[in-house]
Amino acid sequence: MNSTRVLDLLEAGDWKAAHEIVQKESSTLAAWLHGIVHILEGDLDNARGWYRKAERDFPGADAAKAEIAAARRAVAADRGPTPSAH
C-alpha cells in the first residue's frame, strides 16, 4: 500500500479515492487509515470499528486533521531517517 498517497488523498479531502486503496489492505496501518476515511466521510460508527481493528482509541469526529498528521509521522518514523544527499 502506498501510505503516502493515501495520506495525501486524505489531506486533500478525497476520502473516496483513499477508501479504494485502504479497503484492499489488512495491516494495522491500513485499518487506522480506513478509520480516518470514515471520520472524513462522517460514518463514525464505521470509523470506530476500524480504530478497534487498528488497536487505537477513537479520537472523535473532529480529529481527522490531527490523525492524518499523526499517521504521517508514524509512516515517516517507520521508514527511518532519510539519507542526506552529498
WOMO-V730959 format. One record per residue. PHI is phi in whole degrees, -180 to 180 (* if undefined). D_LAST is the distance of its C-alpha to the last C-alpha in whole Angstrom. Layout:
# WOMO-V730959
<<PHI;D_LAST> <PHI;D_LAST>>
This chain:
# WOMO-V730959
<<*;30> <-87;27> <-65;27> <-63;25> <-62;27> <-60;30> <-64;29> <-61;28> <-64;32> <-62;33> <-61;32> <-82;33> <85;37> <-91;37> <-67;38> <-65;40> <-66;37> <-63;35> <-62;39> <-57;39> <-81;35> <-71;36> <-69;40> <-92;39> <-111;37> <-127;38> <-73;35> <-62;36> <-61;33> <-61;34> <-64;38> <-62;36> <-63;35> <-64;38> <-61;40> <-64;38> <-52;39> <-75;42> <-64;42> <-62;41> <-70;44> <94;46> <-94;47> <-71;47> <-62;49> <-65;47> <-59;44> <-58;45> <-61;46> <-70;42> <-65;41> <-61;44> <-63;42> <-83;39> <57;40> <-129;39> <-71;42> <-71;43> <-86;41> <107;44> <-67;44> <-98;42> <-101;39> <-56;37> <-62;35> <-66;34> <-69;34> <-62;31> <-63;29> <-65;30> <-65;29> <-63;26> <-64;25> <-64;26> <-65;25> <-63;21> <-66;22> <-67;23> <-81;20> <83;18> <-67;15> <-80;12> <-62;9> <-82;6> <-80;4> <-115;0>>
